[in-house]
Amino acid sequence: MSKKTNLFISISLCTSLILFASFLIFHMYNESKEKEQIIHSIQAHATKQCFMEAKTYSEIITLGAIGDILIHDWVYNDAKTETGYDFTPMFQDVKTLLQQPDILLANQETILGGTKIGISSYPMFNSPQEVGDALIDAGVDIVSTANNHSLDKGERGIIASLDYMDKINLPNVGTYRDDSSKQELQILTNKRIKVAYLSYTYGTNGIPVPSGKDYLVNLIDKEAMKEEIHRANNKADVIVMSIHWGNEYQRYPTVDQKELAQFLVDEGVDIIFGHHPHVLQPMEWLTTADGTDALVVYSLGNFLSGQNNKYKDIGGMATINVTKTIDQSGTSIKLTNPNFFPTYVYKVNKIRNYRIIPLENAGNFGMENAKGKYEEIQQHMLGNL
């Protein structure tokens, strides 16, 4: 084969290889473009929708109150010990009952000035300070102190009583050592429900409040009460008014009591616990100016005292449930299930072995027709509800 022929074959083979390689490169390029288009044509994700369910918060507590702690000489003499006074046995039969409410109020009718300023009885009371210890032991959480005996030992008596209650951590409301403490609202909180306690009295048995010291005791005054109620409404969920009013030994409220009760609930008070008549007066619902329900107990009578007969030795504990609800519409308060638990002050020969007992058990302590008396009292207290 000639050299020319070999050269021609070599050139033809190289050309064929170049053309074939070009074809392969062109084909691979087109496939790459098609894949690239497929990758970029992926669809976007569908939009997700999220829903948040509205939450509702609800709590319920039971508020309770007992009547006058009125310590006559027969009572404190019965509590005398070698080293002081001990009133705790007098409460033992009702201690389980008193510890049922989440917050329990008592009306401390007599000051707890103690022996340093002289223990005394009617008509100018001053009680052993150990009464306060017995109340705490029994289950009392707060006492009201604005009443007609608040000034029986003057400013000195009020300060001594307040000092001791502060010492034993017994919250109190109604009497004060200065104007700044009077402006402080007494608010107790249980289960995230804030309860404001207020206390006022019709007077102080003719004893004048010292000049320039109106803060010592809260006297009933509609404008002053209105101002404090409105302040409390801004701070608390529930407002409880402990009020000294009415006529002694009268078993039904006066027109003045009813009128003042309506004024108080219209201004924002939710619950009224009345004191001073020394006998029980009925419970009833009132409708407030904004259409909600409020509860009034016109009088809780005597819980512990040296008074006898004609219903003066029958008292008891009133209770009411308070429900606080928070939902998407806001915060609401509802009062339900008002109840009453009658008690009786038992004693021997009217002067010793004082014991507060459930009225329904009084037959075991010598009361005649105790069951009938219990039913009568329940009808008297709850019949209007």
C-alpha positions, 0 to 999 in steps of 0.5 A, a space after each residue: 500500500 502506498 504512503 498516500 493511501 495510508 495517509 488518506 485512511 488515517 485522515 478519514 479515521 481521525 475525522 470520523 472519530 472527531 465527528 463521533 466525539 462531537 455528536 456524543 458531546 452534543 447529545 450529553 449537553 441536551 440531556 443535561 439541559 432537560 434534567 435541569 429543567 425538571 429539577 427547577 419545575 418542583 412545585 412549592 409547598 402548600 400553605 399550612 394553617 395553624 389554629 390556637 384553642 382559647 384557654 379557660 382558667 377557673 378557680 373556686 374558694 369558700 369564704 366563711 365568717 363567724 360572729 362576735 368574739 365578745 369576751 365577758 369576765 365569765 369567759 376570761 375567768 374560765 380561761 385563766 391558767 397558772 401562767 396566763 389564759 387559754 381559750 383554745 379548749 372553748 373552740 375544740 368542738 368546732 375546730 374541724 368546722 372552722 377549718 373548712 373555709 379557705 378564708 375565715 373572718 371573725 368579728 373581734 368585738 373586744 380589743 386585745 390590749 392584754 394585762 398591761 392595761 388591765 383586763 376588763 369586762 362590760 361596759 368597757 372591755 379589754 381582753 387577754 391577748 391569748 384570745 388571738 392565739 386561740 382564734 388562729 389555732 381554731 382556723 380564723 384567718 382575719 378579724 374585723 376590729 371596727 365596732 362600738 367597743 374599739 375605743 373602750 381603752 382609747 388609743 392606747 388600747 387600739 395600739 396594744 391590740 394591733 401590736 399583738 395581732 401583728 406579732 402573732 401574724 393575725 391579719 386585721 381590718 377596721 382600726 389603725 395606728 396611723 393614716 398610712 396604714 389605714 390607706 393600705 387595703 387588707 387583701 388576702 389571696 387564696 388560689 389566685 383569688 384576691 379578697 379585699 376586707 373592709 370594716 366599719 362601725 356605726 359608732 363607739 358608744 359615745 366615746 369621741 375619736 381623738 381630734 386629728 386621729 380619725 384613722 383610729 377606727 372606721 366609722 360608717 360614712 358613705 363617701 369614705 366607704 365609696 372611696 375605699 370600695 372603688 380602690 379595692 375594686 381596682 386591686 381585688 377580685 372580691 370585696 367583703 364588708 364587715 359592718 357593725 350596724 343594726 339594733 341589739 337583740 333584734 332578730 330582723 334587720 332595720 330599714 336602715 340596714 337594708 338601705 345601707 346594704 343596697 348602697 354598698 353592693 351597688 358601689 361594688 361590695 360582693 359580700 356583707 357580714 353584719 355584726 352587733 345585734 348579738 343575735 342572728 339575722 337572716 341571709 339574703 341575695 341582693 341584686 346590684 346596680 349592674 345586675 349581679 348577685 351579692 350576698 348579705 348576712 345581716 347579723 352573725 350573732 355571738 360566736 363566743 360571749 358570756 351572754 345567755 338566753 333569748 338567742 344570744 348564745 346561738 351563733 354560727 358560721 356563714 359560708 359562700 363559694 366564690 368562683 373566678 373564671 378567666 376566658 377570652 371574654 375577660 374575668 368574671 366572679 360568681 357567688 354560689 352555694 350560701 350556707 349556714 352552720 349554727 353553733 351554741 355556747 355551752 357552759 355550766 351554771 352560766 359561768 364555767 366550762 365554756 364550749 362552742 358546739 354545733 347546735 345540732 349536737 346541743 342535745 348531748 349537752 342538755 339542750 331541750 329539743 335541740 333538733 327543733 331549735 336547729 331547724 328553726 335557726 336554719 329556716 331563719 337564716 336560709 329561708 330568704 335565699 
